[in-house]
Amino acid sequence: MKNILWISLLLAGALSLSGCTFTVTTNSKSGKNTTNERNNMSNAEIRKEIEQYVTVQLQPLGSEEKRLIKRYQEIVTSKTITKKAFYDTLTKDIIPDYTAFSKKVEALHPTLPALQKAHQKYLSGVLGHLNGFKLIKESIETNNQSKVTEANASIDKGVQDFHSYHRDVEKLGEQYGVTVTFNQNPN
């Protein structure tokens, strides 16, 4: 009975993760090549930076994140996995891989201030997920189910940060004639 409660608490966090990964497409629209007064970049330069950030820097990370989240969801929703197997997969696979992924996200440094601000929300979402995974690991080690609740809250906050990030980047793209579309539920 205790394992059923533990797994059901983990499942709540896994379901909230399902909307976090993304695919991105951009489509430049022609617009005036005026200079943005705030940072002396032309609108064309701003469009180019947005496109490069989204297509060159983020798209490869999107497929990596999708793979990691899918792996986590597989172990959480498995009807046959033992607590030990779950712990081993989390400890030896998911947390190390997601830590490496978070470092890749952290290494991105867009130069456009509005893009930097949005990117910080993305990084915050990634770190929220990573913290949630670590709290789940801790809950197993200490047999403390309240840590699972804390983990789910961290994961949910990460999801909120992702949604805010998506809105900010889409709005920024729209402002400069770049269509940015996040697929919230890719398969």
C-alpha positions as CSV (number, residue, x, y, z in Angstrom):
1,M,0.0,0.0,0.0
2,K,2.8,2.4,0.9
3,N,4.4,1.8,-2.6
4,I,1.1,2.6,-4.3
5,L,0.9,6.0,-2.5
6,W,4.5,6.8,-3.2
7,I,4.1,6.0,-6.9
8,S,0.8,8.0,-7.2
9,L,2.6,11.0,-5.7
10,L,5.4,10.7,-8.2
11,L,2.9,10.3,-11.0
12,A,1.4,13.7,-10.3
13,G,4.8,15.3,-11.0
14,A,5.3,13.2,-14.1
15,L,2.0,14.4,-15.6
16,S,2.9,18.0,-15.1
17,L,6.2,17.4,-16.9
18,S,4.3,16.4,-20.1
19,G,3.9,19.9,-21.3
20,C,7.5,21.1,-20.9
21,T,9.4,19.9,-23.9
22,F,9.2,21.7,-27.2
23,T,10.0,21.9,-30.8
24,V,10.5,25.3,-32.4
25,T,10.0,26.7,-35.9
26,T,10.8,30.2,-37.0
27,N,9.7,32.1,-40.0
28,S,11.2,35.5,-40.7
29,K,8.8,38.1,-42.0
30,S,10.1,41.0,-43.9
31,G,10.0,44.3,-42.0
32,K,11.7,47.6,-41.9
33,N,15.4,47.5,-41.2
34,T,15.2,50.2,-38.5
35,T,17.6,50.7,-35.6
36,N,16.3,49.8,-32.2
37,E,17.2,52.8,-30.0
38,R,17.8,50.8,-26.8
39,N,20.7,48.7,-28.0
40,N,21.7,50.1,-31.4
41,M,20.9,46.8,-33.1
42,S,18.9,46.9,-36.3
43,N,15.6,45.0,-36.3
44,A,17.2,42.7,-38.9
45,E,20.1,42.0,-36.4
46,I,17.6,41.4,-33.6
47,R,15.6,39.0,-35.8
48,K,18.8,37.2,-36.7
49,E,19.7,36.8,-33.0
50,I,16.2,35.5,-32.1
51,E,16.3,33.0,-35.0
52,Q,19.8,31.8,-34.1
53,Y,19.0,31.4,-30.5
54,V,15.8,29.4,-31.3
55,T,17.0,27.3,-34.2
56,V,20.7,26.8,-33.6
57,Q,21.0,26.9,-29.8
58,L,17.6,25.6,-28.5
59,Q,16.3,23.2,-31.1
60,P,19.0,20.6,-30.4
61,L,18.4,20.9,-26.7
62,G,14.6,20.4,-27.2
63,S,15.1,16.9,-28.5
64,E,17.5,16.1,-25.7
65,E,15.0,17.4,-23.1
66,K,12.2,15.5,-24.7
67,R,14.2,12.3,-24.4
68,L,15.0,12.9,-20.7
69,I,11.5,13.8,-19.8
70,K,10.2,10.8,-21.7
71,R,12.6,8.5,-19.8
72,Y,11.4,9.9,-16.5
73,Q,7.8,9.5,-17.4
74,E,8.4,5.9,-18.4
75,I,9.8,4.9,-15.0
76,V,7.1,6.8,-13.1
77,T,4.2,5.3,-15.1
78,S,5.6,1.8,-15.2
79,K,3.4,-0.7,-13.4
80,T,6.2,-3.2,-13.0
81,I,9.1,-1.1,-11.8
82,T,10.3,-1.7,-8.2
83,K,11.3,1.2,-5.9
84,K,14.9,0.0,-6.2
85,A,14.9,0.0,-10.0
86,F,13.2,3.4,-10.0
87,Y,15.9,4.7,-7.6
88,D,18.7,3.2,-9.7
89,T,17.4,4.7,-12.9
90,L,16.8,8.1,-11.3
91,T,20.3,8.1,-9.7
92,K,22.4,6.6,-12.5
93,D,20.6,7.8,-15.6
94,I,18.1,10.7,-15.2
95,I,19.8,12.9,-12.7
96,P,23.3,12.8,-14.2
97,D,21.9,13.3,-17.8
98,Y,19.5,16.1,-16.7
99,T,22.4,17.7,-14.8
100,A,24.5,17.7,-18.0
101,F,21.5,19.0,-19.9
102,S,21.1,21.9,-17.4
103,K,24.8,22.9,-17.9
104,K,24.2,23.1,-21.6
105,V,21.2,25.4,-21.0
106,E,23.2,27.4,-18.6
107,A,26.0,27.8,-21.1
108,L,23.8,29.7,-23.5
109,H,24.2,33.5,-23.4
110,P,22.0,35.4,-25.7
111,T,23.2,39.0,-26.1
112,L,19.8,40.6,-26.6
113,P,18.6,41.8,-23.1
114,A,15.0,40.7,-23.6
115,L,16.2,37.3,-24.8
116,Q,18.5,37.0,-21.8
117,K,15.6,37.6,-19.4
118,A,13.5,35.0,-21.2
119,H,16.3,32.5,-21.2
120,Q,16.7,32.9,-17.4
121,K,13.1,31.7,-17.1
122,Y,13.9,28.6,-19.2
123,L,17.0,27.9,-17.1
124,S,14.9,28.4,-13.9
125,G,12.4,25.8,-15.3
126,V,15.2,23.3,-16.0
127,L,16.7,23.8,-12.6
128,G,13.2,23.4,-11.0
129,H,12.9,20.0,-12.7
130,L,16.4,19.0,-11.7
131,N,15.7,20.0,-8.1
132,G,12.5,18.0,-8.2
133,F,14.4,14.9,-9.4
134,K,16.9,15.3,-6.6
135,L,14.1,15.7,-4.0
136,I,12.5,12.5,-5.3
137,K,15.8,10.7,-4.9
138,E,16.1,12.1,-1.3
139,S,12.6,11.0,-0.5
140,I,13.5,7.4,-1.5
141,E,16.7,7.5,0.5
142,T,15.0,8.8,3.7
143,N,11.6,7.2,3.1
144,N,10.1,10.7,3.5
145,Q,7.0,11.1,1.4
146,S,6.7,14.8,2.1
147,K,9.8,15.2,0.0
148,V,7.8,13.9,-3.0
149,T,5.2,16.7,-2.4
150,E,8.1,19.2,-2.3
151,A,9.5,17.6,-5.5
152,N,6.2,17.9,-7.3
153,A,6.0,21.6,-6.2
154,S,9.5,22.2,-7.7
155,I,8.6,20.5,-10.9
156,D,5.3,22.4,-11.2
157,K,7.2,25.7,-10.7
158,G,9.5,24.6,-13.4
159,V,6.5,24.0,-15.7
160,Q,5.2,27.5,-14.9
161,D,8.7,29.0,-15.7
162,F,8.7,27.1,-19.1
163,H,5.2,28.5,-20.0
164,S,6.3,32.0,-19.0
165,Y,9.5,31.6,-21.1
166,H,7.5,30.4,-24.1
167,R,5.1,33.4,-23.9
168,D,8.1,35.8,-23.6
169,V,10.0,34.4,-26.6
170,E,6.9,34.2,-28.8
171,K,6.0,37.8,-27.9
172,L,9.6,39.0,-28.6
173,G,9.6,37.2,-31.9
174,E,6.2,38.7,-32.8
175,Q,7.6,42.2,-31.9
176,Y,10.4,41.8,-34.4
177,G,8.7,39.8,-37.2
178,V,9.8,36.3,-36.3
179,T,7.2,33.6,-35.8
180,V,8.3,31.3,-33.0
181,T,6.0,28.4,-32.2
182,F,6.5,26.1,-29.2
183,N,4.9,22.7,-29.5
184,Q,3.9,22.0,-25.9
185,N,3.2,18.3,-26.3
186,P,5.4,16.8,-29.0
187,N,5.4,13.0,-29.6
